[in-house]
């Protein structure tokens, strides 16, 4: 599905309040990707994505805009904290890890899509395996010591044979079990399945990852050179169906083709969100940690400019990956970034701080607003919540006041306020009760906390 910029903004409006400039910028960036694909190959290679720098305080929707955008256009998306990177030679993550994560996400997306394509065939194979597990066939031969062949103590194919079972009776019994399986009569029957045992986490020395990336699978590096460890599990038919479905579907997949498709998806549609980029901004004239910050910027620069990173699924070029950087820039300024990095983010948008009217809209308007979430949560206990207009506005005003008087954490303040507001209701769980959340109720629960600066600092 190809969306126009207006349609993309309209979809983002369903989940995010305000911030029209940022929405327009990401919508145009997405449409430009589609436009680029319509061009001749010679010209297409010359057109690079216009990376975006979002400037605004925390909690105003920077990450949510990027995440919702990626979900909307089905693009691989990773969110990276720029502060996790350190200069080469220091302990920490290296900048290539962001592209490796992007490749992993793309691989999972493509594999999930291809699993759907072979699911019908895999279900047929699973049914056959379940029938065989429920009605096992005869054992035709005994295990023979392979060293006996060297000494001539036995002949290949020789050895005592067990008595054969009437094939007709076996087929008849299996067909009966197959019918019961399709009717769902055997879902709770126990069967033994052989599953691959998860290997212990280990460090992959070939990945170039830092300390934070320990846990990569050493078995994946060696491929099939090492035998796979298996274990027998006794599970119900219902559970076995899910286990066997994954196995059979994986056997039907062409992993080389999937890897190639995942690489192309990561290169052409990948989105990397670099959060807290203002934390690595610093002048080279300053001493101390700012020197390392500039080193991180210079390490990130080649990735954004365009380079090739080795990943588990193959080399990934970053030339056409869309990078969206974000930061509050309270202390530093975008101009404090090194000039080369500034030039790689030609589109800059300012996100506005949220006011009481914005908080009121956030509480009620989005598709999965906080008010709807809490009504659904407590509705499972038979509690009916009725949020009035003046009650919502009272919560919004308290959120604005607390943000102004303490640390401004944006819309995240609403989560704290809602929890404090409904704390007694969530604990007492008065089943069947109908609770009206109006202005008086809000002030009774939160008024004193909001007015006391010291209390609000630690509680709200």
N, C-alpha and C positions, 0 to 999 in steps of 0.2 A: 504494500500500500504506500503510495507516494502522496505526501501531504504538502499543501501550499504553506507558506509562512503564516498566513492568517489562520489556517486550520491547526497548525502546530501551536500557535499562541492560544487559540480557543481551547485546545485540549489541556494545555498547561494551566489555564485559568480555572479549570475544574478542581485543581489540587493546590494551587499557589495563589495567594492574594497579592495583588499589586506587582511591583517590580517590572513594569512594562518594557523598559529599555533593555533589561537583561533578557527578557523573553524574546523580544524582537531580534536581538543579536544572535541568540542561539538558533532561532527559527531560520534566519537567513543563512547561517552557516550550514544548517542541515539541507536547505534547499540547494545551496551551491554545490553540495556533494552530488545531488541528483543531476544538476545542470552539467557538472563536469563529466559525468558518465555518458552524456549524450554527444560529447565532442569527439572529433577524430583523435586517434591514439597519439599522433605527434603533438597536438596541442594539449591534450589531456595531461601528458607528462609534465608540462610546464606549469600547470595551475596547482598551487599548493593551498591547503586550507588556511584561513585567516584565524589564528588562535585568539582567544578571548581572555581578557583580564577583568575579573569582577572585583570591585572595590566596595566594601561595606562591612558594617559590624556583624558580629556573630548572631546567628538566629534570625536572619532576615530572608533566608531562602536560597542562598547561593548553591549549596550542595543539592538541595531538593530540586532546583531547576535542572541541573545537569543530570541527576539520576532519573528524574521523570522523563527527560528528553530521550535519554538512551533507551529507557523502557518503551517509550512511544514508538521509536523507529527501529527497535530490535537490534540495537548496536551493542557490541561488547563494551563494558564500562568498568573502570577501576577508579577508586578514590585513594589517593596517596597523600600522606602527610609529609610535606617537604622537610619538616624538622627531623624526620627519621633518617634522612640521608646525611652522610658525613663525607668529608673530603677523603679521597683515596689515600689509604695508609692508616686511617683512623678506624676504630671499632664502630661498626654500624652497617647499614644496608648500602649497597651500591646502587647507582641510578638505573642500571640495566634491569633491576628487579621489577620496575614498574611495567616494562614491556613484557617480561616473562609472565607476570600476573595477567596482563591483558591477553596474552596468547592462551593461557590456561582457561580464561573465561570464554574466549572464542571457541576453544576446543569443546568445552562443555555444552555450549549453545548448539554447535553444529552436530555434535554427537546426539544430543537430545532430539533434534529434528530428524536425524536419520533413524533413530530408534523408533520413532513414530511410523516411519515408512515401512519398517520390517516387522512391526508389532503383530500384525495379523498372522504372518507366516510363523513368527516366533511362538505365538499362542498355540498354533497347531502342534509345533514340536514339543511345547511344554505339556500339552495334553498327552502326547505319546509317552513322554518320560514319566508322567504321573501314573499312567496306566501300568507301565513296566515296574514302577516302584511298588504299586499296590498289588500287582499280580506278577511277581518275578518269574522269569523263565528258569529252566533247569541249568545246572552247572555242567558243562560238557567235558571239562578236563580238569585234572589236578595240576597244581603248580609243580614245575620241574626245576631242579637246580641246574642253571645253565652250565656249570662246570662239568656236569655229567656228560655233556656232549663231547667235551674234549677227550675224555677217557673212554668213550664208546660204551658207557654204561646204559645209555638209552638212545632211542632214535627220535628225531624230530617228528612230532605228530603222534608219537607212540604214547604209551602209558595207559592205564586202565580208564575206561569210559564208564560214566554213570549211566544208569538206565534212563532211556529217553521217556519223555512224558507225551501223552497223546496230544499232538499238535492241534487237533480239532477241538478238544476240550479246552486247551489253553486259549485259543482264539475266541471261543465262545464265552469263556469267563471274562476275558479282557473286554469284549464288546459290551457285556453287561455292566462292568465297572465303568466303561466309558460313558454309557448312558446315565449312570448314577452321577458321574462327575459333572456332566452337562446340566443335570437337574439340580446340582448344588447339594446333593445328599451326603457327600463325603468330605465336606469342608473341615470338619473337626477330627478326621481320622489322622493318626500319627504315621509319619513316614521318615525314613532316614535319608538324608541328602548329604552329598560330599561337596563342601564349599572350600574355596581358597582361603587360607588363613592369612590375615592381614599381617604383613611383616612389621617388625619393630622399627620405629623411626630411626633414621640414620642420616649423617651428613653426606651430601653429594659433593665431592671435591671438584667435580667437573663443572659445576653450575656457576662458580664465581660468586656465590652468595655470601653474605656476611653472617654474623652471629644470629641476627634476628630471623634468618631464613633457614636455620637448622631444622631438620624435620623432612627435608626432601628425601624421596625414596631412592635408596641405593640400588634396589632391584630394578627400577626403571632404567637406570644407566646401563646395566648389564643386559637388559632385555630378557631373552629366553635362555641365556647361558646357564643360569642357575635353575635348578628344579623348583617348582612351585610347591609350597607347603600347603597341605590340605587337612581338613578335619571333618569328622562326621558329626552332623547335628540332627537331633530328633525334633521335628517341627510338625505342625499341622499341615494339612494339604493347602489350606489358605495361605499360610506363610511360605510353603514350598513353592507355590505358584509364582509369587513375587521374586523369589531367589532364582528359580529356573528361568523365568522370563528374561531377567537381566543377562544370564549366561547365554541363552539361545540367541537373543537379539545381538549380543556382542559378536557371536560367531558369524552372523550374517552380514556384519558391517565390513566395509573395505576401509581399514584404518588409514592406509596411505592416502586414499582419496579424501577422507575426512580431514586428515592433517593438512593437506594442500588447501582444502576449502577453508579451514579455520585460519590458516596463515593469510589467505586473501581477505577474509572477513576482518581480521585484526588490522591489516594494513589499510584497507579501504574504508572501513566503517568504525574503527576503534575510537573510543573517547577516553582520554586520561584526565582526571580531575586532580589538579595539584593544589591542595589546600594549604593554608597558612604559609603562603610563599613570602609574605611580609616578614616572617620570622627569620628568613635567611638573607634579608636585604641588609646591607651594611656598607659603609664606606671603606675603601682600602687604606685610607689614611689612619683609621682607627686601629688600635692594638687590641689584643685579646681575642675573644671568640669570633669577632667579625672577620678575621682573616680566614678562619675555617668556613664561615658563611659564604664568603666570596668564592672559595674553592668549590663549595657545593654548587653554586650558580654555574661555574665554569664546567663542572662535570655534567650538569643537567643540559647545558647548552647544546652539545652535539646530538643528544637524543631529540630535542625539539627541532633542531635544524634539519635533521634527517641523517640517520645512520642505520646500520644493520646490526641487530642484536640476535645472538644465538639463543634459541629457546628449545624446549623439549620437542616441539612439533616442527622445528626447522628455523631457518633464518627469517627474521621479520624486519622489514624496512619500516622506518618511522616517518618517512617523508610525508605521508598523507594521513597520518593519525591526527585527530583534532585534540589539541591541548587546551584545557580551560583552567586557568589559574585563579585563585581567589585569596583574598586576605583583607583584614580589617584596616591595616595601615594606620594605626593610631599613633605609633611612635615613629616609624619610618614612612617613607613615601615611595611611590612607584619609581621615582627618579633615582632612588638609592640603589636600585638594581643595576647590575652592570649594563652598559649600553647595548651590548650584543643581545642580551636576554630581553631587554625592553623592546628591541626591534622585532623580536619573534612573537610579540603579543600586540599586534597593531590595533585591535579593537578593544577599547576600554569602556566599561559601563559602571556607573555608580548605582549602588543599591541603597535605597533610602531607609533610615531608621523607622521602626514601626511606631505608630501612634495608637491612641485608644480606639479610634474608628477602625484601624487595621486589625487590631486584636479582636474586636467584636466580629468582624467579617471572618477572621481565621477560625473563630469558635463555631461558626454556623454555616458558612457558605461552601467550603471545599467538599468534594464528593465524600470523603471520609473524615469529616471534621471531628474535633475533640468532643463536642456535645453529642454527636451521633455515636461516637465510640463508647462513651460512658453510659449512654442510654442503653446501648446494646449489651454492654458488660453486665450492668446491674439488672437488666431485663432478664438475664438468665436465672436470677435469684427471685424473680417475681416482683421486683421493685420497679415502679414506674416513675421516671423522672420527668418533670415538666419545667423546662427552662423558659422563663419569660424574657421578653425583650429588655426590660429594665435590669433583670438579673444578669444577663449577658453583658450589658453595657457596664454594670458595676464591676464585674470581674475584669473587663478590659481596662477600666480606669485604674484599678488597683495594680494591674500588670504594668501599666505605663508609669505610675508613681514609683513603684518599687524599682523598676529599671532605671529611672532617672535618679533615684536616691542612692542606689547601690551600683553593682556591676550590671551593665546593660547586656543581657543575654538574649534579647530579642524574644521571639515566639516561644522559646523553650521555657520562659517564665510561666506560661500558661499551664504547662504540665504540673508544675509545683503547686500553682494556685488550685487547680482542679483536684489534686490529691488532698490538699489540706481542706478544701471545701467539703469533699465527700468522705472524709476520713471516718467520721462516726457512722455514716450510712453503710460504708463498706464493711465496717467491723461488726455492727449490730445486726445487719441483714434483716430488717423488718419485712418479712415476706408478705406480699400483697399490699404493701404500703404505696401510696402515691405521694411523692414529695415534690413540693412546688419550690423551685429555685428562683426566687425573686430578689429584688434589691435588698429587702429587709433580711432575708436569709443570708445573703452574701456578707452584708455588713456585720451581722451577728457572729458569723464564723471567722471573718477575716479582717474586720474593721480595726480592731485593736492591734493586730499584727502589722497591718499596713502603716498605721500611724506611728508606731514605735520603731524608729530607725534601727536601733540595735537588734530588736527582735526580728525585724524583716530581713536584716542582713544575714542572719543565721538560719531562719526558718523558711522565708519566702525567697 
